[in-house]
Amino acid sequence: MTTTPQDARSTDELKGALVESLMAVIGAPDDEVAADQAAAIIGTIDTRLEAEIGPR
């Protein structure tokens, strides 16, 4: 599962995917792929929320 800031899923879907990814990291803390996937989702959510909020 690869995520980018252009991920087509809704923000709520991404939040659910983030929970699943973080649970995978908890279950396998040495799994770099799981960590990278969680980090990618965090980056996508961060980018999306920054765009929704706009400049400060």
CYANA upper distance limits for C-alpha pairs under 8 A (distance plus 0.5 A):
  1 MET  CA     37 GLN  CA      7.47
  2 THR  CA     37 GLN  CA      7.17
  2 THR  CA     40 ALA  CA      7.91
  3 THR  CA      7 ASP  CA      6.33
  3 THR  CA     37 GLN  CA      7.88
  3 THR  CA     40 ALA  CA      6.24
  3 THR  CA     41 ILE  CA      6.48
  3 THR  CA     44 THR  CA      7.44
  4 THR  CA     40 ALA  CA      7.19
  4 THR  CA     41 ILE  CA      7.97
  4 THR  CA     43 GLY  CA      8.22
  4 THR  CA     44 THR  CA      6.23
  5 PRO  CA     43 GLY  CA      7.56
  5 PRO  CA     44 THR  CA      4.87
  5 PRO  CA     45 ILE  CA      8.04
  5 PRO  CA     47 THR  CA      6.69
  5 PRO  CA     48 ARG  CA      7.41
  6 GLN  CA     44 THR  CA      8.08
  7 ASP  CA     44 THR  CA      7.71
  9 ARG  CA     13 GLU  CA      6.31
  9 ARG  CA     14 LEU  CA      6.79
 10 SER  CA     14 LEU  CA      6.72
 11 THR  CA     15 LYS  CA      6.70
 11 THR  CA     45 ILE  CA      7.30
 11 THR  CA     48 ARG  CA      8.09
 12 ASP  CA     16 GLY  CA      6.89
 13 GLU  CA     17 ALA  CA      6.72
 14 LEU  CA     18 LEU  CA      6.49
 14 LEU  CA     41 ILE  CA      7.34
 14 LEU  CA     45 ILE  CA      7.39
 15 LYS  CA     19 VAL  CA      6.89
 15 LYS  CA     45 ILE  CA      8.15
 16 GLY  CA     20 GLU  CA      6.91
 17 ALA  CA     21 SER  CA      6.57
 17 ALA  CA     41 ILE  CA      8.04
 18 LEU  CA     22 LEU  CA      6.53
 18 LEU  CA     38 ALA  CA      6.59
 18 LEU  CA     41 ILE  CA      6.57
 18 LEU  CA     42 ILE  CA      7.55
 19 VAL  CA     23 MET  CA      6.65
 20 GLU  CA     24 ALA  CA      6.81
 21 SER  CA     25 VAL  CA      6.87
 21 SER  CA     34 ALA  CA      6.99
 21 SER  CA     35 ALA  CA      8.16
 21 SER  CA     37 GLN  CA      7.21
 21 SER  CA     38 ALA  CA      5.56
 22 LEU  CA     26 ILE  CA      6.72
 22 LEU  CA     34 ALA  CA      8.49
 22 LEU  CA     35 ALA  CA      8.30
 22 LEU  CA     38 ALA  CA      6.62
 23 MET  CA     27 GLY  CA      6.61
 24 ALA  CA     28 ALA  CA      6.54
 24 ALA  CA     29 PRO  CA      8.40
 24 ALA  CA     34 ALA  CA      6.71
 25 VAL  CA     29 PRO  CA      5.43
 25 VAL  CA     30 ASP  CA      8.24
 25 VAL  CA     31 ASP  CA      7.40
 25 VAL  CA     34 ALA  CA      6.22
 25 VAL  CA     35 ALA  CA      6.41
 25 VAL  CA     38 ALA  CA      8.33
 28 ALA  CA     34 ALA  CA      8.34
 29 PRO  CA     35 ALA  CA      8.33
 31 ASP  CA     35 ALA  CA      6.93
 32 GLU  CA     36 ASP  CA      6.50
 33 VAL  CA     37 GLN  CA      6.63
 34 ALA  CA     38 ALA  CA      6.75
 35 ALA  CA     39 ALA  CA      6.60
 36 ASP  CA     40 ALA  CA      6.56
 37 GLN  CA     41 ILE  CA      6.80
 38 ALA  CA     42 ILE  CA      6.71
 39 ALA  CA     43 GLY  CA      6.68
 40 ALA  CA     44 THR  CA      6.69
 41 ILE  CA     45 ILE  CA      6.63
 42 ILE  CA     46 ASP  CA      6.49
 43 GLY  CA     47 THR  CA      6.58
 44 THR  CA     48 ARG  CA      6.60
 45 ILE  CA     49 LEU  CA      6.51
 46 ASP  CA     50 GLU  CA      6.56
 47 THR  CA     51 ALA  CA      6.75
 48 ARG  CA     52 GLU  CA      6.80
 49 LEU  CA     53 ILE  CA      6.60
 50 GLU  CA     54 GLY  CA      6.45
 50 GLU  CA     55 PRO  CA      8.33
